[in-house]
């Protein structure tokens, strides 16, 4: 592929060819000129109810979790802070 992004309509049609029409991923990918890996990802996203938006939100959520963990780390290391956190979470 030349670095172009495939449109959602193109992806939907490619996935339909695999799931609805029974073509193999290898055959469909070769015919449409996309990588097998990309087509497998698109098919799995549809099979598991995932959307492109959810896939994009995951790294953002991980970054936010790491940021919050980093903010909490100093407080957790302070002597005597554990009982406060235990009361909050229990």
C-alpha positions as CSV (number, residue, x, y, z in Angstrom):
1,X,0.0,0.0,0.0
2,X,1.2,3.5,-0.7
3,X,0.4,4.9,2.7
4,X,-3.1,5.9,1.8
5,X,-5.8,5.4,4.3
6,X,-8.6,3.2,3.2
7,X,-12.1,4.6,3.5
8,X,-14.6,3.1,6.0
9,X,-16.8,2.1,3.0
10,X,-13.8,0.2,1.4
11,X,-13.1,-1.6,4.7
12,X,-16.7,-2.5,5.1
13,X,-17.0,-4.0,1.6
14,X,-13.7,-5.9,2.1
15,X,-15.0,-7.4,5.4
16,X,-18.4,-8.3,3.8
17,X,-16.6,-10.2,1.1
18,X,-14.9,-12.3,3.8
19,X,-17.7,-12.7,6.3
20,X,-20.9,-12.6,4.2
21,X,-19.7,-14.0,0.9
22,X,-17.3,-16.6,2.2
23,X,-14.1,-15.5,0.4
24,X,-10.8,-16.2,2.2
25,X,-8.9,-13.3,3.7
26,X,-5.8,-14.2,1.5
27,X,-7.9,-14.1,-1.7
28,X,-9.7,-10.9,-0.8
29,X,-6.6,-9.1,0.3
30,X,-4.7,-10.0,-2.8
31,X,-7.6,-9.0,-5.1
32,X,-8.2,-5.7,-3.3
33,X,-4.5,-4.9,-3.0
34,X,-4.3,-4.7,0.8
35,X,-2.2,-6.6,3.2
36,X,-3.5,-9.7,4.8
37,X,-2.7,-8.2,8.2
38,X,-4.9,-5.2,7.6
39,X,-7.8,-7.2,6.4
40,X,-7.5,-9.6,9.4
41,X,-7.6,-6.6,11.7
42,X,-10.7,-5.2,10.0
43,X,-12.5,-8.6,10.1
44,X,-11.6,-9.1,13.8
45,X,-12.8,-5.6,14.7
46,X,-16.2,-6.4,13.1
47,X,-16.3,-9.9,14.7
48,X,-15.6,-8.6,18.2
49,X,-17.8,-5.5,17.9
50,X,-14.9,-3.2,18.0
51,X,-14.9,0.1,16.1
52,X,-12.1,2.2,14.8
53,X,-13.0,4.9,17.4
54,X,-12.6,2.4,20.2
55,X,-9.2,1.3,18.8
56,X,-8.1,4.9,18.8
57,X,-9.3,5.6,22.3
58,X,-7.4,2.7,23.8
59,X,-3.9,4.3,23.7
60,X,-5.4,7.5,25.0
61,X,-6.9,5.7,28.0
62,X,-3.6,3.9,28.7
63,X,-1.8,7.3,28.7
64,X,-4.3,8.7,31.1
65,X,-4.0,5.7,33.4
66,X,-0.2,6.0,33.4
67,X,-0.5,9.7,34.1
68,X,-2.8,9.1,37.1
69,X,-0.6,6.3,38.4
70,X,2.4,8.6,38.2
71,X,0.5,11.3,40.2
72,X,-0.5,8.8,42.9
73,X,2.9,7.2,43.3
74,X,4.5,9.9,45.5
75,X,1.4,9.9,47.7
76,X,1.5,6.2,48.1
77,X,5.2,6.2,49.1
78,X,4.6,8.8,51.9
79,X,4.7,7.2,55.3
80,X,1.2,6.9,56.8
81,X,-0.7,7.6,53.6
82,X,-1.8,4.0,53.1
83,X,-4.7,4.1,55.7
84,X,-6.1,7.2,53.9
85,X,-6.2,5.3,50.6
86,X,-7.6,2.2,52.2
87,X,-10.5,4.2,53.6
88,X,-11.2,5.8,50.2
89,X,-11.3,2.5,48.3
90,X,-13.0,0.4,51.0
